[in-house]
Amino acid sequence: MAVYTDITDEELDALLADYDVGAAVTFKGIAEGVENSNFLLETERGRYILTLYERRVKAGELPYFLDLLTWLADHGFPSARPVADRQGRVLKTVRDKPAAMVEFLTGLSVRRPTVAHCRQAGEGLARLHLAGAGYPARRVNDLGQAAWAPLFAGLGQAAEDLKPGLAATVRADLDHLATAWPRDLPSGTIHADFFPDNVFFRDGRFAAAIDFYFACDDAYAYDLAVALNAWCFESDGSFNLTAGRAMIGGYETHRPLTPAERAALPVLAHGAAMRFFLTRLNDWGSTPAGALVRPKDPLEYERKLAVHRAGLALLADA
């Protein structure tokens, strides 16, 4: 979440006139994240999140994401249900940009996840996969393994500027991942961005997930690998194996992994680290001037790549 585009009071009033939510009481931008402009809106009748879609999200794919949120909420998963206007429309336009309003979810994200948080997050991710299993729409993961080498093709110099010699190392990683990448794993609708800032807790327990705008069809175990990278590394760059086992254990309380999924987790985690390294590297020098957003440091994921490159036994003695 972030703010790239401001909304005037007049524009907000004109938008809310289409809804049955009452007049605005408070309205403020949300600085976290890097993709879209997000605002916390409180009206006379409730609290909402208003999003203007700015960057990677394609307007034609927005019905997929918004319908997914409705599907998950209808199937018992705590996600932010889109709010329809008086004409039944959930997709609107503000400043010539697609926009949508969703219900506000209560709970808090955690900045420093504990082992207990990791277990709860794993449970929540498995619940998401089960709730989304029947979702009829499909979306290819356009940031999946097949996209990484083409994305890096224009970023070699940026990698060298970040750390001399890094470009050659990343190219070797990409060659390895292209050869080792697993196929035919159990797949379905995944979150693809299940980071701590996209997960809410209440009283120490998983409460909700937000920000589904990378959701797509891919291997469930890849989604778990994304989460292992996001939740289970320490600030010094080391992998917390206890936290990783806890996350996998929590996941398996709802959806046991197959032997093939277990065996694939190390290479999936390596690939998931590559995906976020590349998109962070791409964003590092391209954030618009004046945006209320701070690009995320690609070196964090470069360090994770180094851990995976050395070999990570995620399931040793599990």
N, C-alpha and C positions, 0 to 999 in steps of 0.2 A: 504494500500500500504506500501511497505517496500523494503529492499534490503537484501537478504540472499546470493545471488550468484553474484559475480562480472563477468563482461564480458570484455574481452580484446579487444583492438583495432582490432586485427586480426580477432577475432570471429565476431565482429560487421561488419567489411568489408565483410566477407564471407556471412553473413546473408543478408546484403543489396544488394549484387550482384544478389540475386534472385528477387529483387523488382525493380519497375520502379519509384523510389522516389529520385534518385540522391545520392550523397555521403553525409556522415555525416558531419555536421558543429559543433554541440555541442551534448554532451551525458552525462547525469548525473543521479545518483540514486535519488529516491524519498523515504524519510524516513518514511512518515506517514503510519499507518496501521500495520497489523500483519500477513497477509496471504501469499503474494507472493512477488517476486522481481520485482520492477517496475522502469522504467527509462524514463526520458523525453528526446526525441530524436528530434533534428532539423536537417533536411537535406537541400539540395539545393532546394527542391521543397515543403517543408512544415514541419509541426510539428506533432509529433506522440507520443503515449505512447507505449512502449514495455514492455510486461509482461512475466516473467518466472513463471510458475505455480509450487509452492513449497509444499504447505501443504494440506489443507483440500480438495482442488479441485481434483477430480478424472479425470484422462486423458480421460476416456471414456465418461465423461459428458461434456467435453469442446465443442463439436459441439452444444449441447443444448444452452450453454451460448452465444457462438459466433453467432449462427443463431438467437438467441433472439435479440441481439444487432442490427443485420441487419433488422430483422422484425420491431422492434420499429422505427428505422430510416426511413424505408420505409413507415411506417404508421404515420408519422408526429410527432413522439416524439423525442425530442433532446437527443439522446444517441450516444455514440462513435462508429461509424461504423467500423467494422474490415476491414483491408487493405489486399487485396489478392496479392499474388506474381504473377509472369508472367505466372505461370501454373494454376492460379485460386485458389490456396490453401491459406487459412487463418490460418491454424494451422501448426506450424513449430517446429523444435527441436533445442535447444541450450544447450550445456553442458549436453546432454542426458535428458533434461527436456523439456516438452511441452512449446511452446512460441507462442505469437501472438502480432501483432501490430495493434493498432486502431488509428483512427483520433483523433487529439487533439481538445478538446472543450474549447472555450473561456468562461470566467466567473470566479468568485471567490466564494469560500465557506466562511461561516461566523463562527467565533469562539464563538460569543455571540449572538445568534439569538434574535431578537426583536419579539414583537407580530406580526408585519407586516411580518417579515420573516416566522413566523410560518403559517400565513394564506397563503402566497405564496407557501410554501412547501406543505401544504395540497392540494392546487390546482394542483401542479405538480404531487403529488402522485396519485390523481384521474385521471389525464390525462394519466399517465403510465398504470393504471389498464384498462382504456378504450382502449388504443392503443394495449395492449397485449392480449385483450380478445379473439382474433381469432387465437392466436399463436398455431399451431397444436401440437407441441412437449409437452411432459409432464415430470415433475420431482417431485418425492415425497420430501417433506420437511424433510430431514434427521436430522434436528435439531428442529423438531416440538415437540409437547407435549409428544408423545410416547417415545421420545429419552431422556427425561430429567432424569428420575429416573435411567435408566441404566448408563447414563453419570456420575451421582453423586455417583454411587455405588463405584467408585474408588477414590472419592475425599473427603470422609468424614474427613480424617485426615488433608487434606489441609485446609478444612473449619475451623476445630478446631484450627489449627496453626494461621489462619487469625484472628479468634475471638472466644474465648472459649464459648462453648454452641451453636455455630452457626450450627453445623451439625444437631442437633436435630430439630432446628427451620426450617432448609431447608427441612428436611424430612417431617415435618408437612405440610409445604407449598406444597410439591410435592403430598402428599396424598389429600390435598384439591383441587389442580388443576386437578388431575386425576378424581375426582368426579364431579367437577363443570364445566369442560371444555365443551364449547358449540359445538354442531355438526350441520351439514347441513346449515351452513351460506353460503351466496353467495361467490363463490370461483373462482379462476383463477390464472393467472400468477402474482406473487408478487415479489417485490424487496427483501424483507426480511432483508435489512441492510440499510434502508433509514435514515442515520445519516447526521448531518450537513456537515461532510467532504466529503460526497458523493453527495452533491447537490451544484450546481453553480447558482449564481445570477449575473445579469447585471442590473445596474440602479435600484436596489431594487426589481427586479422581477425575478421569477423563470426562469432559462435559460437552465438547463440541469441536468441530473443525470448520475452518473458513478458507476463503481464497482458493476456489476450485478452478481458476482460469488457466491452469496447465493440464487439467484433467484430460484423459485420453484412454485409448485401449492399449494395454501393454501387459507384460508379465507382472503378476501380483508380487513376486519375489523381488522384482526390480524396484517396485514402490517401497518395499521393506528395506532394500539396500539404500535408497535415497534417505530414508529415515535414520538408518544406522549411522550414516555419515553426518547427518544433521544434528543428532542427539547425543552421540556416544563418544565424541572426541573431546579431550581435555583442552584447556587453554594453551598448554605447552605443545600441542600437536600430537599427543599420544592417543591411541585408541583405548578406551576404557572397556576391557573385555567383559567385566562384570555387568556394566550397563548394557552392552550389546547382547549378552545372554539373557538379561532380564527383558529386553525389548522383544527378542525372538520368543521367549517363553510366554510373555503376555499375548503376543500375536497368536501363538499356537493354542491358547485356551479357547479360542473361537474358530480358528482355521489352521489345522495341522499342516505343516509343510510336507511336500512329497520328498522322497530321497533325491530326486533330480534338482528340486529347488534348493535343498540344503547344500548339495554339492556345488551349485552355481553361485551361491551367495558371495564368495570372495571376488569373483570376476564381475559380478553385477555391482558390487560396491565400488570396485575400481572404475567401472564405467560410469556409475552415478557421480562419482567425484569428478570425472572428466567432463560430464555434461555441465555441472555447475561451475567448474573452472572456466570452461569456454564461454559460457554466457556472462559470467562476471568479467572476464577479460574483454569481451565485446562491449560491455556496458561501461567499462572503466574510463574510457576517454570520450564517451558519447552522450553523457547526461547533459540536457539543455541548460544553458546558463539561466540562473534565477529560479530553477526548480527547487521546490521544498523537499529535497531528497538527497541522500548521500549514497553514492554507488558503493557496493560491497566489494571488499578487498579480494581480488582473485588469488592472492598469495595464501590465504587461508586454505583454499582448496588445492593449491599447488603442494602444500605440506601434506594434505591428506592423500594426494596422488603418490607422494613419496612413500608413505606408509603402505599403501596398497601395492606399490611396485616391489617393495621388499618382501611382500607376502604376509597375508593376514589370515590367521586361522580363526575365523569367526565362530566356528562351532566346536572348537577343540574341547573335549570333555563335557560337552553340553548334554 
